Amino acid sequence: MSQISRAKRKEYIEAGGSFCINCGSGNISAGKIESEGREAWQSVQCYDCGSEWNDIFRLIGVDDIIMPEDDPMIPAAFGNKESADEHPETA
């Protein structure tokens, strides 16, 4: 298994994972997103060079929140925050 450089990983992430992280081909296919606990991932494969890898996801925010009109509950742990960046990771 060969290593992909940090620069190549950054380029791939900034492009939204739209090409093969190894050969640069757009001929890739992604499986369904799986999750466990606070982690989510998606297997990806390149049809041109045969490389396989996992894209890893993290919650970055929330959108389209619909609160009940009667007695809305605000989570006690974080208050009414909208961004995951405002919450430090816990071990």
Secondary structure as UniProt FT lines:
FT   HELIX           6..14
FT   TURN            15..16
FT   TURN            21..23
FT   STRAND          28..36
FT   TURN            37..38
FT   STRAND          39..46
FT   TURN            47..49
FT   STRAND          52..57
FT   TURN            76..78
FT   HELIX           84..86
//
